[in-house]
């Protein structure tokens, strides 16, 4: 129920604000650097991925805007685990559809150039992804791939959290650097507690 309420509130907020704002649509894409926040995981490393999608700016004045959109984005992590003589390296690559809702404050630097600071919540839903496991037991070693999302799989599909970032608007070109901090436990394993963490660098174009 709480997930449904979150989605309804976000949709209503966008519709109300859109009625009184100038809308600028665009496309955006870039590179992700993600990992998991989890105490039980060892040797956590950065996993490189991507983000791409449609963006929308609802400008209420020359300085204030609501930024949203719908993005296909990868998250996940690389980490190692060992249990006695058994050791394994994991690469977890979940793919989400993500909806951010950020308030943005824009500062004019020169005509056509603005610095942008933005922050707000996001909601995401896992649509695909696999976990690659490379392990060894004594002299034996092997690899296998597993799907991530499902009732009997490793991760829950729903994710939500807070994001913040800073960028530059150069006319129609947008450069953006940001960070998404997951607040929802996405582990589908009993007693597991895993949260997504993701930094990104994106380039966009506003129509």
C-alpha positions as YAML, in Angstrom:
chain: A
units: angstrom
residues:
- id: 1
  name: UNK
  ca: [0.00, 0.00, 0.00]
- id: 2
  name: UNK
  ca: [2.82, 2.43, 0.85]
- id: 3
  name: UNK
  ca: [4.35, 1.87, -2.61]
- id: 4
  name: UNK
  ca: [1.01, 2.69, -4.26]
- id: 5
  name: UNK
  ca: [0.62, 5.85, -2.16]
- id: 6
  name: UNK
  ca: [4.13, 6.99, -3.08]
- id: 7
  name: UNK
  ca: [3.40, 6.54, -6.80]
- id: 8
  name: UNK
  ca: [0.03, 8.32, -6.59]
- id: 9
  name: UNK
  ca: [1.46, 11.30, -4.68]
- id: 10
  name: UNK
  ca: [4.32, 11.64, -7.17]
- id: 11
  name: UNK
  ca: [1.93, 11.50, -10.14]
- id: 12
  name: UNK
  ca: [-0.45, 14.06, -8.61]
- id: 13
  name: UNK
  ca: [2.43, 16.40, -7.80]
- id: 14
  name: UNK
  ca: [3.68, 16.28, -11.38]
- id: 15
  name: UNK
  ca: [0.20, 16.92, -12.84]
- id: 16
  name: UNK
  ca: [-0.54, 19.87, -10.55]
- id: 17
  name: UNK
  ca: [2.79, 21.54, -11.22]
- id: 18
  name: UNK
  ca: [2.68, 20.85, -14.95]
- id: 19
  name: UNK
  ca: [-0.53, 22.86, -15.25]
- id: 20
  name: UNK
  ca: [1.27, 26.10, -14.35]
- id: 21
  name: UNK
  ca: [4.75, 25.47, -15.74]
- id: 22
  name: UNK
  ca: [6.70, 25.66, -18.97]
- id: 23
  name: UNK
  ca: [7.66, 22.15, -20.05]
- id: 24
  name: UNK
  ca: [11.00, 21.31, -21.67]
- id: 25
  name: UNK
  ca: [11.38, 17.71, -22.88]
- id: 26
  name: UNK
  ca: [14.70, 16.08, -23.68]
- id: 27
  name: UNK
  ca: [16.81, 12.97, -23.89]
- id: 28
  name: UNK
  ca: [19.59, 12.01, -21.50]
- id: 29
  name: UNK
  ca: [22.16, 9.27, -21.12]
- id: 30
  name: UNK
  ca: [25.46, 8.49, -19.48]
- id: 31
  name: UNK
  ca: [27.60, 6.30, -17.25]
- id: 32
  name: UNK
  ca: [26.73, 4.77, -13.86]
- id: 33
  name: UNK
  ca: [29.11, 3.72, -11.07]
- id: 34
  name: UNK
  ca: [27.21, 1.58, -8.58]
- id: 35
  name: UNK
  ca: [27.62, -0.71, -5.61]
- id: 36
  name: UNK
  ca: [25.63, -2.15, -2.70]
- id: 37
  name: UNK
  ca: [25.40, -0.87, 0.85]
- id: 38
  name: UNK
  ca: [25.50, -4.07, 2.91]
- id: 39
  name: UNK
  ca: [27.56, -5.07, 5.95]
- id: 40
  name: UNK
  ca: [27.56, -8.77, 5.07]
- id: 41
  name: UNK
  ca: [29.30, -8.34, 1.70]
- id: 42
  name: UNK
  ca: [33.11, -8.42, 1.44]
- id: 43
  name: UNK
  ca: [35.45, -6.75, -1.07]
- id: 44
  name: UNK
  ca: [32.74, -4.59, -2.56]
- id: 45
  name: UNK
  ca: [33.76, -2.94, -5.84]
- id: 46
  name: UNK
  ca: [32.37, -0.42, -8.26]
- id: 47
  name: UNK
  ca: [30.32, -1.76, -11.18]
- id: 48
  name: UNK
  ca: [30.20, 0.33, -14.34]
- id: 49
  name: UNK
  ca: [26.83, 0.63, -16.10]
- id: 50
  name: UNK
  ca: [24.64, 3.07, -18.00]
- id: 51
  name: UNK
  ca: [21.57, 5.28, -17.84]
- id: 52
  name: UNK
  ca: [19.39, 6.46, -20.74]
- id: 53
  name: UNK
  ca: [15.91, 7.90, -21.07]
- id: 54
  name: UNK
  ca: [13.51, 10.80, -21.52]
- id: 55
  name: UNK
  ca: [13.70, 13.88, -19.30]
- id: 56
  name: UNK
  ca: [11.22, 16.65, -18.53]
- id: 57
  name: UNK
  ca: [11.79, 20.03, -16.88]
- id: 58
  name: UNK
  ca: [8.76, 21.95, -15.56]
- id: 59
  name: UNK
  ca: [10.06, 25.52, -15.20]
- id: 60
  name: UNK
  ca: [8.04, 27.75, -12.85]
- id: 61
  name: UNK
  ca: [10.39, 30.72, -13.03]
- id: 62
  name: UNK
  ca: [13.84, 31.50, -14.38]
- id: 63
  name: UNK
  ca: [15.35, 29.86, -11.29]
- id: 64
  name: UNK
  ca: [13.01, 27.07, -10.12]
- id: 65
  name: UNK
  ca: [11.96, 23.84, -11.80]
- id: 66
  name: UNK
  ca: [10.67, 20.34, -11.20]
- id: 67
  name: UNK
  ca: [12.82, 17.74, -12.95]
- id: 68
  name: UNK
  ca: [11.52, 14.27, -13.75]
- id: 69
  name: UNK
  ca: [11.56, 11.68, -16.53]
- id: 70
  name: UNK
  ca: [11.69, 7.96, -17.13]
- id: 71
  name: UNK
  ca: [15.07, 6.25, -17.36]
- id: 72
  name: UNK
  ca: [16.44, 2.78, -18.02]
- id: 73
  name: UNK
  ca: [19.32, 2.48, -15.57]
- id: 74
  name: UNK
  ca: [21.67, -0.23, -14.32]
- id: 75
  name: UNK
  ca: [22.76, -0.58, -10.71]
- id: 76
  name: UNK
  ca: [24.32, -3.47, -8.76]
- id: 77
  name: UNK
  ca: [27.78, -4.34, -7.51]
- id: 78
  name: UNK
  ca: [30.84, -6.54, -7.69]
- id: 79
  name: UNK
  ca: [31.82, -8.37, -4.53]
- id: 80
  name: UNK
  ca: [33.44, -11.53, -3.14]
- id: 81
  name: UNK
  ca: [32.27, -14.04, -0.55]
- id: 82
  name: UNK
  ca: [33.86, -17.08, 1.07]
- id: 83
  name: UNK
  ca: [32.54, -19.91, 3.24]
- id: 84
  name: UNK
  ca: [35.31, -22.23, 4.41]
- id: 85
  name: UNK
  ca: [36.90, -23.75, 1.30]
- id: 86
  name: UNK
  ca: [34.22, -22.26, -0.96]
- id: 87
  name: UNK
  ca: [34.89, -18.85, -2.51]
- id: 88
  name: UNK
  ca: [33.01, -16.90, -5.15]
- id: 89
  name: UNK
  ca: [33.10, -13.61, -7.05]
- id: 90
  name: UNK
  ca: [29.75, -12.05, -7.89]
- id: 91
  name: UNK
  ca: [28.76, -9.48, -10.51]
- id: 92
  name: UNK
  ca: [25.18, -8.31, -9.95]
- id: 93
  name: UNK
  ca: [23.65, -6.33, -12.83]
- id: 94
  name: UNK
  ca: [20.02, -5.29, -12.16]
- id: 95
  name: UNK
  ca: [18.27, -3.08, -14.72]
- id: 96
  name: UNK
  ca: [15.55, -0.69, -13.53]
- id: 97
  name: UNK
  ca: [12.98, 1.70, -14.92]
- id: 98
  name: UNK
  ca: [13.43, 4.75, -12.72]
- id: 99
  name: UNK
  ca: [11.27, 7.83, -12.10]
- id: 100
  name: UNK
  ca: [12.97, 10.73, -10.25]
- id: 101
  name: UNK
  ca: [11.10, 13.79, -8.94]
- id: 102
  name: UNK
  ca: [13.62, 16.52, -8.13]
- id: 103
  name: UNK
  ca: [13.35, 20.18, -7.23]
- id: 104
  name: UNK
  ca: [15.97, 22.15, -9.16]
- id: 105
  name: UNK
  ca: [17.41, 25.60, -8.49]
- id: 106
  name: UNK
  ca: [19.09, 27.24, -11.50]
- id: 107
  name: UNK
  ca: [21.65, 30.04, -11.30]
- id: 108
  name: UNK
  ca: [22.32, 32.22, -14.35]
- id: 109
  name: UNK
  ca: [26.04, 32.57, -15.11]
- id: 110
  name: UNK
  ca: [26.02, 34.03, -18.61]
- id: 111
  name: UNK
  ca: [23.24, 34.31, -21.22]
- id: 112
  name: UNK
  ca: [22.35, 30.71, -22.10]
- id: 113
  name: UNK
  ca: [24.48, 29.18, -19.34]
- id: 114
  name: UNK
  ca: [23.13, 28.11, -15.95]
- id: 115
  name: UNK
  ca: [24.40, 26.07, -13.00]
- id: 116
  name: UNK
  ca: [21.76, 23.66, -11.68]
- id: 117
  name: UNK
  ca: [21.45, 22.09, -8.22]
- id: 118
  name: UNK
  ca: [18.74, 19.46, -7.75]
- id: 119
  name: UNK
  ca: [17.51, 16.95, -5.15]
- id: 120
  name: UNK
  ca: [14.49, 14.78, -4.42]
- id: 121
  name: UNK
  ca: [13.09, 11.23, -4.26]
- id: 122
  name: UNK
  ca: [13.06, 8.49, -6.86]
- id: 123
  name: UNK
  ca: [11.15, 5.25, -7.37]
- id: 124
  name: UNK
  ca: [12.40, 2.37, -9.53]
- id: 125
  name: UNK
  ca: [11.24, -1.08, -10.60]
- id: 126
  name: UNK
  ca: [13.49, -3.93, -11.73]
- id: 127
  name: UNK
  ca: [12.68, -5.11, -15.25]
- id: 128
  name: UNK
  ca: [15.67, -7.36, -16.05]
- id: 129
  name: UNK
  ca: [19.15, -8.34, -14.94]
- id: 130
  name: UNK
  ca: [21.40, -11.23, -14.06]
- id: 131
  name: UNK
  ca: [23.92, -12.22, -11.42]
- id: 132
  name: UNK
  ca: [27.14, -13.81, -12.66]
- id: 133
  name: UNK
  ca: [28.81, -16.11, -10.16]
- id: 134
  name: UNK
  ca: [32.38, -17.34, -10.55]
- id: 135
  name: UNK
  ca: [33.35, -19.72, -7.78]
- id: 136
  name: UNK
  ca: [35.75, -22.43, -6.69]
- id: 137
  name: UNK
  ca: [35.73, -25.38, -4.31]
- id: 138
  name: UNK
  ca: [39.21, -26.75, -3.82]
- id: 139
  name: UNK
  ca: [40.61, -27.47, -7.32]
- id: 140
  name: UNK
  ca: [37.21, -27.05, -9.01]
- id: 141
  name: UNK
  ca: [36.13, -23.72, -10.50]
- id: 142
  name: UNK
  ca: [33.11, -22.73, -12.59]
- id: 143
  name: UNK
  ca: [30.73, -19.98, -13.68]
- id: 144
  name: UNK
  ca: [26.96, -19.60, -13.94]
- id: 145
  name: UNK
  ca: [24.34, -16.89, -14.54]
- id: 146
  name: UNK
  ca: [21.14, -16.44, -12.54]
- id: 147
  name: UNK
  ca: [18.14, -14.16, -13.01]
- id: 148
  name: UNK
  ca: [17.75, -11.55, -10.27]
- id: 149
  name: UNK
  ca: [14.06, -10.69, -9.85]
- id: 150
  name: UNK
  ca: [11.22, -12.99, -8.78]
- id: 151
  name: UNK
  ca: [9.68, -14.68, -5.74]
- id: 152
  name: UNK
  ca: [12.49, -17.21, -5.47]
- id: 153
  name: UNK
  ca: [15.30, -14.95, -6.75]
- id: 154
  name: UNK
  ca: [17.93, -12.80, -5.04]
- id: 155
  name: UNK
  ca: [16.41, -9.30, -5.28]
- id: 156
  name: UNK
  ca: [13.04, -7.61, -4.82]
- id: 157
  name: UNK
  ca: [12.09, -5.51, -7.87]
- id: 158
  name: UNK
  ca: [10.96, -2.33, -6.07]
- id: 159
  name: UNK
  ca: [13.55, 0.29, -5.11]
- id: 160
  name: UNK
  ca: [13.20, 3.86, -3.82]
- id: 161
  name: UNK
  ca: [15.43, 6.47, -2.30]
- id: 162
  name: UNK
  ca: [16.81, 9.99, -2.48]
- id: 163
  name: UNK
  ca: [18.95, 11.61, -5.14]
- id: 164
  name: UNK
  ca: [20.95, 14.81, -5.46]
- id: 165
  name: UNK
  ca: [23.11, 16.33, -8.13]
- id: 166
  name: UNK
  ca: [24.60, 19.35, -9.83]
- id: 167
  name: UNK
  ca: [24.93, 20.21, -13.47]
- id: 168
  name: UNK
  ca: [25.32, 22.84, -16.15]
- id: 169
  name: UNK
  ca: [22.92, 23.94, -18.87]
- id: 170
  name: UNK
  ca: [24.69, 25.20, -21.98]
- id: 171
  name: UNK
  ca: [21.76, 26.27, -24.12]
- id: 172
  name: UNK
  ca: [20.11, 23.00, -25.15]
- id: 173
  name: UNK
  ca: [22.99, 20.85, -23.86]
- id: 174
  name: UNK
  ca: [22.83, 19.53, -20.29]
- id: 175
  name: UNK
  ca: [25.69, 18.05, -18.25]
- id: 176
  name: UNK
  ca: [24.71, 16.36, -14.97]
- id: 177
  name: UNK
  ca: [26.59, 14.70, -12.10]
- id: 178
  name: UNK
  ca: [24.54, 13.00, -9.41]
- id: 179
  name: UNK
  ca: [24.15, 10.41, -6.66]
- id: 180
  name: UNK
  ca: [21.20, 8.11, -5.83]
- id: 181
  name: UNK
  ca: [21.01, 6.62, -2.32]
- id: 182
  name: UNK
  ca: [18.66, 3.66, -1.97]
- id: 183
  name: UNK
  ca: [16.54, 3.58, 1.20]
- id: 184
  name: UNK
  ca: [14.69, 0.30, 0.54]
- id: 185
  name: UNK
  ca: [16.02, -3.16, 1.39]
- id: 186
  name: UNK
  ca: [16.09, -4.93, -1.99]
- id: 187
  name: UNK
  ca: [17.35, -8.29, -0.69]
- id: 188
  name: UNK
  ca: [14.95, -11.19, -1.15]
- id: 189
  name: UNK
  ca: [17.02, -13.39, 1.15]
- id: 190
  name: UNK
  ca: [15.96, -14.02, 4.74]
- id: 191
  name: UNK
  ca: [17.75, -11.61, 7.12]
- id: 192
  name: UNK
  ca: [19.45, -9.91, 4.15]
- id: 193
  name: UNK
  ca: [19.80, -6.13, 4.04]
- id: 194
  name: UNK
  ca: [21.03, -4.63, 0.77]
- id: 195
  name: UNK
  ca: [20.52, -1.11, -0.55]
- id: 196
  name: UNK
  ca: [21.46, 0.37, -3.92]
- id: 197
  name: UNK
  ca: [24.05, 3.14, -4.20]
- id: 198
  name: UNK
  ca: [24.71, 4.78, -7.56]
- id: 199
  name: UNK
  ca: [26.70, 7.73, -8.92]
- id: 200
  name: UNK
  ca: [26.17, 8.89, -12.50]
- id: 201
  name: UNK
  ca: [27.45, 11.27, -15.12]
- id: 202
  name: UNK
  ca: [24.96, 12.17, -17.88]
- id: 203
  name: UNK
  ca: [24.76, 14.28, -21.00]
- id: 204
  name: UNK
  ca: [21.41, 15.47, -22.30]
- id: 205
  name: UNK
  ca: [19.74, 17.53, -24.99]
- id: 206
  name: UNK
  ca: [16.59, 19.64, -24.44]
- id: 207
  name: UNK
  ca: [14.25, 20.08, -27.42]
...
